Amino acid sequence: METKKDALVVEAYPTRKEMGEAVAKDVGLAIQEILNGQDEVNIIFAAAPSQKDLYESLLTQDIPWDRINALHMDEYIGVTDDQPQSFRHYLKKNLFEKVPLKSIHYIQGENTDVDKECARYTHILATHKPDIVCMGIGENTHIAFNDPPVADFKDPKSVKRVELDEMCRQQQVNDGCFPTIGDVPTHALTLTIPTLISAPYIFCVVPGATKAQAVYQTLHEDISEKFPSTILRRHPRAKLYLDKESSRLLED
């Protein structure tokens, strides 16, 4: 099923596997299109269980990984890259260590000088301007860690320190990343919304029953920071991929 809401194309598939295969194919085509006009592609990747189907399918595609610079969108403050809950750890395990990427640029959440780390990654983003973003949306409609209380569609920063709201932290428990909400870090570094939507291509992958309400809000609420993912409806080349469970509240 394919529909459209404002500028946002929405595709729903019967299974997560079919969804992942469809996204991976589209990402591969976008990479090839970009490489027709430049030597390298800069891709921002999300780290979450919702992205697993995409990453598994990407590994089956014929993709020139040696021409791709990989970045990612967020990291907990105070978490090192060898901790299982680290987003760097997730990306290494599920994608980055399985393909010969040209370069990988990690947000160093353990850096005690948060402002310095934000400045460092801001410079990396300026050097490697995003071409593609592979992302999801949260149960509270956040994109990256831009939760409703801190989301800013006109954010002057490229990377910032944020406090995570309770619904966002509970999602980390729901996803099986932490045993209790008390174990979830309270702060993180995140790429801001203007940084994410600056990419010419956005592939947003949102499977699962726990995301059904957020999907509905993304497509039916007014475009505002109260529901950060609604900004995708203004992007000329954003596509939202759903499975049967996450699309269950949408009209036929």
C-alpha positions in Angstrom: 0.0 0.0 0.0 1.4 3.4 -1.0 -0.2 6.7 0.1 1.0 10.3 0.5 0.5 12.9 3.2 1.6 16.4 2.1 5.0 15.7 0.6 5.7 12.5 2.5 5.3 9.2 0.7 4.1 6.3 2.9 4.5 2.7 2.1 3.1 -0.2 4.2 4.1 -3.8 3.8 2.6 -7.1 5.2 5.8 -8.0 7.1 8.9 -6.4 8.5 11.1 -8.5 6.2 9.3 -7.1 3.1 9.5 -3.6 4.5 13.3 -4.0 5.1 13.9 -5.3 1.6 11.9 -2.4 0.1 13.8 0.3 2.0 17.2 -1.3 1.3 16.4 -1.4 -2.4 15.4 2.3 -2.4 18.5 3.3 -0.4 20.7 1.4 -2.9 19.1 3.3 -5.8 19.6 6.6 -4.1 23.3 5.9 -3.4 23.8 5.0 -7.1 22.0 8.2 -8.1 24.1 10.4 -5.9 27.3 8.7 -7.0 26.5 9.6 -10.6 27.3 13.2 -9.6 29.9 12.9 -6.9 32.7 10.6 -5.6 31.3 9.8 -2.1 28.0 9.6 -0.2 27.5 10.7 3.3 24.9 8.7 5.2 23.5 9.3 8.7 22.3 6.0 10.3 20.0 5.5 13.2 20.7 2.9 15.9 17.6 1.2 17.1 16.0 -2.3 17.0 13.5 -0.8 14.4 16.3 -0.5 11.9 17.4 -4.1 12.0 15.4 -5.2 9.0 16.8 -2.4 6.9 20.4 -3.2 7.9 20.0 -7.0 7.3 18.7 -6.2 3.8 21.3 -3.6 3.0 24.0 -6.3 3.6 22.4 -8.3 0.7 22.6 -5.3 -1.7 25.4 -4.6 -4.2 26.4 -1.3 -2.6 29.8 0.5 -3.1 30.5 0.7 0.6 34.1 2.0 0.0 32.6 5.2 -1.3 30.3 5.8 1.8 31.1 7.9 4.8 29.0 6.8 7.8 27.7 9.1 10.5 25.1 8.5 13.1 22.5 10.6 14.8 22.8 10.3 18.6 24.5 8.9 21.6 24.0 8.7 25.3 26.2 11.0 27.4 28.5 9.0 29.7 28.1 5.7 27.7 31.2 4.2 26.2 31.2 2.4 22.8 31.9 -1.0 24.3 28.7 -0.9 26.4 25.8 -2.9 24.7 23.4 0.0 25.1 25.7 2.3 23.2 24.4 3.3 19.7 27.9 3.0 18.4 28.0 -0.6 19.7 24.7 -1.3 17.9 25.8 0.1 14.6 29.2 -1.7 14.7 27.5 -5.0 15.5 24.7 -4.7 12.9 26.3 -2.9 10.0 29.5 -0.9 10.3 31.9 -3.8 11.1 30.3 -6.0 8.3 31.0 -3.6 5.4 34.2 -1.8 4.1 33.1 1.8 4.7 35.3 4.6 3.5 35.1 6.3 6.9 33.0 6.1 10.1 32.5 9.1 12.3 31.2 8.4 15.8 29.7 10.7 18.4 31.8 10.2 21.5 29.3 10.2 24.3 31.9 9.6 27.0 33.7 12.9 26.2 33.4 14.9 29.5 33.5 18.2 27.6 30.1 18.1 26.0 30.4 21.4 24.3 33.7 20.4 22.7 32.2 17.2 21.4 29.3 19.0 19.9 31.7 21.4 18.2 33.8 18.5 16.9 30.9 16.6 15.4 29.4 19.9 14.0 32.7 20.2 12.1 32.4 16.7 10.8 28.9 17.3 9.6 30.1 20.5 7.8 32.8 18.5 6.1 30.6 15.6 5.3 27.3 17.2 4.4 24.5 14.6 4.7 23.2 13.1 1.5 21.0 10.4 3.0 19.4 9.8 6.4 18.2 6.4 7.5 16.1 7.0 10.5 13.1 5.9 12.5 10.6 7.8 14.8 10.1 7.3 18.5 6.9 6.4 20.4 6.7 10.1 21.3 7.3 11.0 17.6 10.9 12.1 18.3 13.5 12.0 15.5 16.9 11.2 16.7 16.7 12.4 20.4 14.7 15.5 19.5 11.9 14.8 22.0 8.9 17.2 21.9 10.2 19.3 24.8 13.5 20.1 23.1 12.5 19.8 19.4 13.2 22.9 17.3 12.4 23.0 13.6 14.7 26.1 13.3 17.4 25.0 15.7 20.5 27.1 15.2 22.7 24.2 16.3 23.8 21.1 14.4 24.4 19.0 17.4 23.2 19.6 21.0 22.9 18.1 24.5 19.4 17.2 25.4 17.5 15.8 28.4 15.4 12.8 27.4 11.7 12.9 28.3 10.1 10.0 30.2 8.3 8.5 27.3 11.5 8.4 25.3 13.3 6.7 28.2 10.5 4.2 28.6 10.8 3.3 25.0 14.4 2.2 25.6 13.0 -0.3 28.1 10.2 -1.4 25.8 12.8 -2.0 23.1 14.7 -4.3 25.5 17.8 -2.0 25.6 17.6 -1.4 29.4 16.0 -3.5 32.2 14.3 -0.5 33.9 13.7 3.2 33.2 16.1 4.0 36.1 18.9 2.4 34.1 18.3 4.6 31.0 20.6 7.6 30.8 18.9 11.0 31.3 20.9 13.0 28.7 22.2 12.5 25.3 23.9 14.2 22.3 21.7 14.4 19.2 21.8 15.8 15.7 19.2 18.5 15.5 16.1 18.5 13.3 17.5 21.0 10.7 20.6 18.8 10.4 18.6 15.7 9.7 16.2 17.2 7.2 19.0 19.0 5.3 19.7 15.6 3.6 18.3 15.4 0.1 17.0 11.8 0.9 15.3 10.6 4.0 14.3 6.9 4.5 12.2 6.5 7.6 11.7 2.9 8.8 9.0 2.4 11.5 7.8 -1.2 12.2 6.0 -2.6 15.2 2.8 -2.2 17.1 4.4 0.1 19.7 4.8 2.7 17.0 1.3 2.6 15.6 0.1 5.7 17.6 3.2 7.7 16.6 2.7 6.8 13.0 -0.9 8.0 13.2 0.2 11.3 14.8 3.0 11.8 12.3 0.4 11.7 9.5 -2.6 13.3 11.1 -1.4 15.9 13.7 -0.6 19.5 12.7 3.1 20.0 11.7 4.7 21.2 14.9 7.4 20.6 17.5 4.7 18.9 19.7 5.1 16.0 17.2 8.6 16.3 15.8 8.2 13.7 13.1 5.5 15.7 11.4 8.3 17.8 9.9 8.9 14.9 7.5 5.7 15.9 5.6 7.5 19.0 4.4 10.5 17.2 3.0 10.5 16.8 -0.8 12.2 13.3 -0.8 11.2 11.7 2.5 9.6 8.2 2.5 8.0 6.4 5.5 8.1 2.6 5.5 5.7 0.7 7.7 4.7 -2.9 8.4 1.3 -4.3 9.2 1.5 -3.6 12.9 2.8 0.0 12.7 0.2 1.0 10.0 -2.8 -0.6 11.8 -4.4 2.8 12.8 -4.3 4.2 9.3 -7.3 4.5 7.2 -7.7 2.0 4.3 
